Amino acid sequence: MSRAVVYETFGGPEVLEVREVAEPHAGPGQIRVRVTAAGLNPMDWGIAAQPEVAARFGVTVPSGFGYDFAGVVDEVDTRATGFAVGDRVHGGALGRAVADFVVVTTPTEAAEPLWHTPEGIGDEVAATLPVAGMSAAAALAVVEPRSGDTVLVGGAAGGVGVFAIQLARLTGARVIGTAAQSTFEFLRRFGVEPVAYGPGLAERVRALAPEGVTAATDLFGVETAEAALALGVPPERISTIAAGPNPPGGVRATGGFDADPNAMARITDAILAGAVTVPIAETFPIERIRDAVALQAGRHVHGKIVITPGPRLR
């Protein structure tokens, strides 16, 4: 037997349970990963809490939980390709990540990718990269920030935001990030100029950047996208990742699945070079999954939350 987080009905953290389940094994063309860390994302609890969100991802109950994971390959079917026992890996497994083991089919696909984890990057960091890193890369690819740009990032202190602000800064762009007042010092450590979200956002940004904003990405809803439009940013240089398929004003919706396949390598190279850092806000053992999800759902976390399955792994 092994452990996995599961839920049988949609709801808040209280529906999540750590259960003993039959230990999965690699089938034809598959590999098994012993999970050492699982990164949480807003989409995880959004799927578990809202049937309409779950339907968009093809998730039905009962279901497992989580998407991002990192670990070590410990079983490989003879027909599987690209991975060997002992390889350190990180990737995505929808509704299966927060568990002792994850089984992945090879060759992997965009919806459930798997990468080798570079030496020098720990599993806790690797487990934060698939959704947040690739979503940030996709959001910025739309607006193509470059030296001389002033880029407005909505939700700058969140899980995706901490990647987006750093990747945008690497292009030489000036970055203004929307956030709660309590996160301003956190953002300044990354060279970001913070601005409070909420009513009057466009006016506050105009005061901070009277020469204008040239690009924007909204990582939470549409407030930043609407402010950017009001500031005269062309809609083709505004992206959203959480506004649904039809954001306002011709703004482009995107997400991690749209990211360039080479984006992960660029992100891990930047981490290894010290140009991008991944703030881990807190780690929780799998038994405290409800506490971890409740903390993240409060949306006041600076950085990423990681689940570590713990000593039952063998």
C-alpha positions in Angstrom: 0.0 0.0 0.0 1.0 3.6 -0.5 -0.5 7.0 0.3 -2.3 9.5 -1.8 -4.4 12.6 -1.2 -7.9 12.0 -2.5 -11.4 13.6 -2.4 -14.8 12.1 -3.1 -16.9 15.4 -3.2 -16.1 18.9 -4.3 -15.4 21.4 -1.5 -12.8 23.2 0.5 -9.7 21.7 2.3 -12.0 19.6 4.5 -12.8 17.2 1.6 -9.1 16.3 1.2 -8.1 13.0 2.8 -4.8 11.1 3.0 -5.6 7.5 2.2 -3.9 4.2 1.9 -4.2 3.1 -1.7 -2.9 0.2 -3.8 0.7 0.9 -4.7 0.8 1.8 -8.5 3.3 0.2 -10.8 4.6 1.0 -14.2 2.5 -0.5 -17.0 3.3 -0.8 -20.8 5.3 2.2 -21.9 5.2 3.8 -18.4 7.6 4.8 -15.7 7.0 5.2 -11.9 8.3 8.1 -9.9 8.8 8.0 -6.2 7.6 11.5 -5.3 9.8 13.5 -3.0 8.0 16.9 -3.3 4.8 18.2 -4.7 4.2 21.9 -5.4 0.8 23.4 -4.8 -1.0 25.8 -7.2 -4.3 27.7 -7.0 -5.6 25.6 -9.8 -5.3 22.5 -7.5 -7.8 23.7 -4.9 -9.8 25.5 -7.6 -10.4 22.1 -9.3 -11.2 20.4 -6.0 -13.6 23.1 -4.8 -15.5 24.0 -8.0 -17.1 21.4 -10.3 -17.2 23.8 -13.2 -13.4 24.3 -13.0 -12.9 20.6 -12.6 -15.0 20.0 -15.8 -12.7 22.3 -17.8 -9.8 20.0 -16.9 -11.8 16.8 -17.4 -11.6 15.9 -13.6 -14.4 14.0 -12.0 -14.8 12.7 -8.4 -13.5 10.7 -6.8 -10.1 12.1 -7.7 -6.5 12.4 -6.5 -5.0 15.9 -5.9 -2.3 18.1 -7.3 -0.3 18.5 -10.5 3.3 19.5 -9.9 5.8 16.9 -8.5 9.4 16.0 -8.3 11.1 12.8 -7.4 13.2 9.8 -8.6 12.3 7.2 -11.2 12.1 3.8 -9.5 10.4 1.6 -12.2 10.7 1.6 -15.9 8.8 -0.6 -18.3 10.9 -2.1 -21.2 8.8 -0.1 -23.7 9.2 3.2 -21.9 11.6 5.7 -23.5 13.8 8.6 -22.3 14.1 7.7 -18.6 16.0 5.2 -16.5 15.8 4.0 -12.9 17.5 6.5 -10.6 16.8 9.6 -12.8 15.7 12.7 -10.9 12.7 14.2 -12.6 10.0 16.8 -12.2 6.8 17.3 -14.1 3.0 17.3 -14.0 0.4 14.6 -13.3 -3.1 16.0 -13.1 -5.0 14.8 -10.0 -2.2 12.4 -9.0 0.8 14.5 -7.8 0.3 14.6 -4.0 1.1 10.9 -3.4 3.9 8.5 -2.7 4.1 7.5 -6.3 3.2 8.8 -9.7 3.0 6.7 -12.9 3.7 8.5 -16.1 3.3 7.3 -19.7 6.2 7.9 -22.2 6.8 9.6 -24.5 5.4 12.4 -22.3 3.0 15.0 -23.6 2.4 18.7 -23.2 -0.6 18.1 -20.8 1.6 15.9 -18.5 5.2 16.8 -19.2 8.3 15.3 -17.5 11.8 16.7 -17.4 15.1 15.6 -16.0 15.9 17.6 -12.9 19.3 19.3 -13.4 22.0 18.8 -10.8 22.1 21.8 -8.5 18.4 22.1 -8.3 16.7 20.5 -5.3 13.5 18.6 -5.5 11.5 21.1 -3.5 12.4 23.8 -6.0 11.9 21.5 -9.0 8.4 20.7 -7.8 7.4 24.4 -8.0 8.3 24.8 -11.7 5.8 23.0 -14.0 2.7 25.2 -13.6 4.1 28.4 -12.3 7.3 28.5 -14.3 5.7 27.5 -17.6 2.6 29.8 -17.0 4.9 32.8 -16.4 6.9 31.9 -19.5 3.8 31.7 -21.6 2.3 34.9 -20.3 5.5 36.8 -21.1 6.0 35.2 -24.5 2.7 36.9 -25.6 3.9 40.4 -24.6 7.6 40.0 -25.5 9.2 42.3 -22.8 12.5 43.8 -23.7 14.9 46.5 -22.6 13.1 49.9 -22.6 9.7 48.4 -21.8 7.7 49.2 -18.7 5.8 46.0 -17.9 2.8 45.9 -15.5 2.4 42.5 -13.7 -0.8 41.7 -11.9 -0.5 39.4 -9.0 3.2 39.9 -8.8 3.8 38.3 -5.4 1.9 35.1 -6.2 3.2 31.7 -7.2 3.3 32.6 -10.9 4.2 36.2 -10.3 7.5 35.5 -8.6 8.6 33.8 -11.8 7.1 36.4 -14.2 8.7 39.4 -12.5 12.1 37.8 -12.5 11.9 36.6 -16.1 10.7 40.0 -17.2 13.5 41.8 -15.3 16.0 39.5 -17.1 15.0 41.1 -20.4 16.0 44.5 -19.1 12.4 45.7 -18.7 11.2 47.9 -15.9 8.7 45.9 -13.9 5.7 47.3 -11.9 3.9 44.7 -9.9 0.4 44.8 -8.3 0.2 43.4 -4.8 -1.1 43.9 -1.3 0.7 46.6 0.7 2.2 43.8 3.0 4.1 42.3 0.1 5.8 45.6 -1.1 9.1 44.9 0.5 9.1 41.3 -0.8 8.7 42.6 -4.3 11.3 45.3 -4.0 13.9 42.6 -3.2 13.4 41.5 -6.8 13.8 44.9 -8.2 10.1 45.4 -8.8 8.2 48.6 -8.2 5.1 47.7 -6.2 1.7 49.2 -6.6 -1.5 48.4 -4.6 -4.2 46.5 -6.5 -7.9 47.5 -6.2 -10.0 50.5 -7.4 -8.0 53.3 -8.9 -5.2 51.0 -10.1 -4.8 52.7 -13.5 -4.4 56.1 -11.8 -1.8 54.8 -9.3 0.2 53.2 -12.2 0.0 56.4 -14.2 1.5 58.3 -11.3 4.3 55.8 -10.9 5.0 55.7 -14.6 3.9 58.9 -16.2 5.8 58.1 -19.4 3.5 55.1 -19.9 3.3 51.3 -19.6 4.1 49.4 -22.8 3.1 45.8 -21.8 1.2 43.9 -19.1 0.3 40.5 -17.9 -2.5 39.7 -15.5 -1.9 36.6 -13.4 -5.1 37.0 -11.4 -8.5 37.9 -12.9 -8.8 40.9 -15.2 -8.2 44.0 -13.1 -4.6 44.5 -14.3 -5.6 43.8 -17.9 -8.4 46.4 -17.7 -6.0 48.9 -16.2 -3.5 48.3 -18.9 -6.1 48.9 -21.6 -7.1 52.1 -19.8 -3.5 53.2 -19.9 -3.3 52.7 -23.6 -1.4 49.5 -23.8 -2.2 47.7 -27.1 -4.3 44.5 -26.4 -1.8 42.4 -28.3 0.8 43.3 -25.6 -1.5 42.3 -22.7 -1.9 38.6 -21.6 -4.0 36.9 -18.9 -3.7 33.4 -17.4 -6.8 33.3 -15.1 -9.5 35.3 -16.9 -11.1 32.4 -18.9 -10.9 31.9 -22.6 -12.4 35.4 -23.6 -10.7 38.2 -21.6 -11.8 41.8 -22.3 -10.7 44.1 -25.1 -8.9 41.6 -27.3 -6.4 40.7 -24.6 -4.8 37.3 -25.2 -5.5 34.4 -22.8 -2.7 31.9 -22.4 -1.3 29.3 -19.9 1.4 26.9 -19.2 0.4 24.5 -22.0 1.1 27.2 -24.5 4.7 27.7 -23.3 7.6 27.1 -25.6 8.9 23.5 -25.1 12.4 25.0 -24.3 11.0 27.4 -21.7 11.7 25.0 -18.8 15.4 24.6 -19.8 15.7 28.4 -19.9 14.1 28.7 -16.4 16.3 26.0 -14.9 19.4 27.5 -16.5 18.5 30.9 -15.0 18.0 29.3 -11.5 21.4 27.5 -11.8 23.0 30.8 -12.8 21.5 32.6 -9.8 19.4 34.9 -12.0 16.1 33.5 -10.8 15.4 32.4 -7.2 12.4 30.4 -6.1 11.0 31.5 -2.7 9.5 28.6 -0.8 7.0 30.1 1.5 6.4 26.9 3.6 6.7 23.1 3.4 4.1 20.7 4.8 4.1 16.9 5.3 1.4 15.1 3.4 -0.6 14.6 6.5 -1.1 18.4 6.8 -2.5 18.8 3.2 -5.6 20.6 4.5 -3.5 23.2 6.3 -1.3 23.7 3.3 -4.3 24.2 1.0 -6.1 26.5 3.5 -2.9 28.7 3.6 -2.6 28.9 -0.1 -6.3 29.6 -0.6 -6.0 32.6 1.6 -3.9 34.2 -1.2 -1.4 35.9 1.1 1.5 33.6 0.5 4.8 35.1 -0.8 6.1 32.3 -3.0 5.4 28.6 -3.3 4.0 26.0 -0.9 5.4 22.5 -1.2 4.2 19.1 0.2 6.8 16.5 1.2 5.3 13.0 1.3 7.8 12.1 4.0 9.3 8.9 5.5 6.8 6.4 4.3 8.6 6.5 0.9 10.7 3.4 0.3 
